[in-house]
Amino acid sequence: MSEAPLAEVAVEERPRFRPGWELLLVLGVSLGQSAVYSALSLADKLTRGKPLNQQTTTITSSVAAERPWLDLSYQVANLVFPLIPALLALYLLHLTADRRRIGFDLRRPWFDFGWGWALTAGIGIPGLALYFTARAIGINTNVAPANLAQNWWTVPVLIGVALMNGVLEEVVMIGFWYTRTKQLNWPLWTIVLGSALVRGSYHLYQGFGGFIGNVVMGAVFGLVYLKTKRIGPLVVAHVILDLFSFVGYALIAPYVSWL
């Protein structure tokens, strides 16, 4: 009696790796989408018949100021859901063994904090000067970083916003963008410039000053990443800059007239 033929085990073919589609999809549900809405917001401001420097842009506002519990719920949701694209980007990088290569970990904390503070000083002061100049010559709105009702959770929420922005933008626009565009064999200058332009684009809602300042910031951050091979310092610098902007503004604005 002859042996029965062994059953063939179907081997599932591994899906083709498509870095370009991954990049487009991650941007489409995160900062690329923000860039489109930001451009529309600028178009709205430019067609109001009122100079940009006579308009105010508020970044973080209360949604239900008269009901603090509901307002807090909205603020927490606005912190959590924007982080999902960053987690998606990290997951996709993990699937291709690229996650550890972007330097988003705690392996070199003092290095990250040292570079982070240096970047904060190098970008923060010129950035503030650019903002006031752009507002003075009429190409930027008056930016109010925080307009939350005064509650016990106001400062913690603003700290959370700073953390969320730092993680989302640097994971997606530096770690994920640089990894996938390199895998697409883009020339290095287009990787740096492309990332910087997208970063500037999703700040267009502030005006042209916000766009220019963030393009410069994006280029500097990109060059630092190419040198250090870590987004850790960029996250640190971004969070510190936003802490000064959000928390500092909330504490100082009621007492000064020039903000």
Secondary structure, DSSP 4 states (H G I P E B T S, - for coil): -PPPPPPPPPPPPPPPP-HHHHHHHHHHTTHHHHHHHHHHHHHHHHTSSS-GGGSEEEEEE-SSTT-HHHHHHHHHHHHHTTHHHHHHHHHHHHHTT-GGGGT-SSSSHHHHHHHHHHHHHHHHHHHHHHHHHHHHTTSB-EEEEEE----TTHHHHHHHHHHHHHHHHHIIIIIIHHHHHHHTT--HHHHHHHHHHHHHHTTGGGBHHHHHHHHHHHHHHHHHHHHH--SHHHHHHHHHHHHHHHHHHHHHGGG-S--
